[in-house]
Amino acid sequence: VQLQASGGGLVQAGDSLRLSCTASGRTFSSYTIGWFRQAPGKEREFVGGITWSGGSKYYADSVKGRFTLSRGDAKNTVYLQMNSLKPEDTAVYYCAAKPYTMVITTVREYDYWGQGTQVTVSS
């Protein structure tokens, strides 16, 4: 599976962005997708995840109520809608995939990673 994360950019606090994670290769619909982010000087952290069916979603406390995950109709794209963005959301955002699993929050458990997309939120 090859993953491509896109949609990042420079926005102001309170604005919204929608990130996309698009997959090619094997059947993407059977993979659980996790989103992670890494700010300069910090460890990569879990943001949210969605199961292959889309029936289960899980979010980090820091983004709960502001970020929403969804799967596209074609099942090869996962979206991360980010609303009410804060300066502390500034980071490189990565999507990752793991087949046939519940949502996992641990970086090392994921098998495939995209290249990351930069999100910068100014105050």
N, C-alpha and C positions, 0 to 999 in steps of 0.2 A: 504494500500500500504506500503510495506517495501522497503526502499531504501538503497543501498550499494554504497558508494563512494570509488573509488580506483584509483591507478595510481600515487600517490604522491611519492616524493623522494627528494634526495639532488642533486642539479645540480649547475653548474656555471652560472654566468651571461651570457646571450646570448644564452643559451641552450633552448631546448624545452622539454615539457612534455605533455602527453595526459591523462587527467583524464576521468574516466568513472563513470557514475551513472546508476546502474542497478536496476531494480524494479521487485518485485514479488508481487503477490496478485491480486488486481483488474486490469482491463484493463489499462495498463500504457499509451497506445497511446492516451487516452482522457485527459491526464494531461499536464498542462504547467509546465515546469521544470525551476527552478531558481538555479543559482550557487551563493554562497556567500562565503566570507572568513573572518576570524577573526585572527588578529595578536595579540600577547600578549599585554595586557593593552589597547586594542582598542575595539570598538564596531564592531559587525558583519556588514559587508557591502556587498551590491549587486555587483556582478561581471557581470553577464549576464543571459539572460533567453531566452527560446525558447518555442513557443506555441506547442500545442498537434499535430498540423498538420505539424509542422516544417516550416510553411510559414512565420512566423514572428519571428525575433530575435532582441534582444536589448542588448546593452553592456554599461557598465560604461565607462565614458570618459577615465579613467585611463588605460583601457585595449583595447580600440577600436583600431583596426588595428593590434593587436598582438594576440588576443584570438579569436577563432572561435568555435561556437557551431554547433553541428549536431546531428541528430537522426540516430540510427542504422536501418538497414533494417527490423529487427524484431520488431522495435518500442518499445522494452522494455529497451533500453539503449540510453543514451544521452552522447555525448562526448564533452569535453572541450579541444580543442587543444590550448596549450599555447606556443607561440613562443617568441623569444627575451626576455626571462625572465630577470627580474631585481631583485636586492636584496629587494626592497620594495614590491615585490610580495610574499614574505615569509609570510605564514599564514597557518592556518588550513582551508581547503576548504570543504564546505558542499554543498550538493545538496538538494533541497526541491521541493515538488510537490503540485500543487493545480489544481483541476479539472476545465475544461471548462472555461478558462479565458484568457484574454490578458496577456502579460508579466507584472508582478507586481514587483516592486523593494523593497517593504516593507517586512521586516522580519516577522512581526506578521501576515501577510496575508496568509502565507503558512500553509498548513494543515499537511504535513508530511515532516520529515527530516531524512537524513542519518546521519551516525556517524562521518563523517569528515575524511579527509586524509591530512597528513602534506606535505606541499611543502616548501622546504628550498632552497633559492637561495644564493649562496655565491658570493662575489665580487672578 
